[in-house]
């Protein structure tokens, strides 16, 4: 089992999107994580060690990350750490890599307009609730609230702006 990693880092380049021969989207995301600390004596920030890692995102996440993120952005990322190994010119090489499961801009330093991607709007891919669960949620939203609903105490409006406590 690979270790799960969650961290706040910075993109050192724009995400690069490409497609496999089978047509699956894959994005390469270069990330840097550092141990920046505030020195109270000098009243300045000091950079400590930096951990550079190449992240890989697949399919819709790859496409969305490429469309949304750019070099220099601070991001929050989660994924599995692994070791990439390869051989070139008879030399064996290895480096850490991150299989990205989620990535987003850090809203402490950015403003985001969130919208569903085209595939979500068309109802393609991704985990979805079973049809009967979706219908149940829609039915609960329709019609007047039940008489015993403590949040729906104003019959004129059909709800209350005040909590029932």
URPERA-V243966 format. One record per helix or strand of 3 or more residues. SS is the DSSP state (2 for helix, 1 for strand). FROM is the first residue (numbers start at 1). LEN is the number of residues. If there is no record, write none. Layout:
# URPERA-V243966
ss	from	len
SS	FROM	LEN
SS	FROM	LEN
This chain:
# URPERA-V243966
ss	from	len
1	4	8
1	16	4
1	25	10
1	37	3
1	44	3
1	50	9
2	59	10
1	74	15
1	91	15
2	118	4
2	131	11
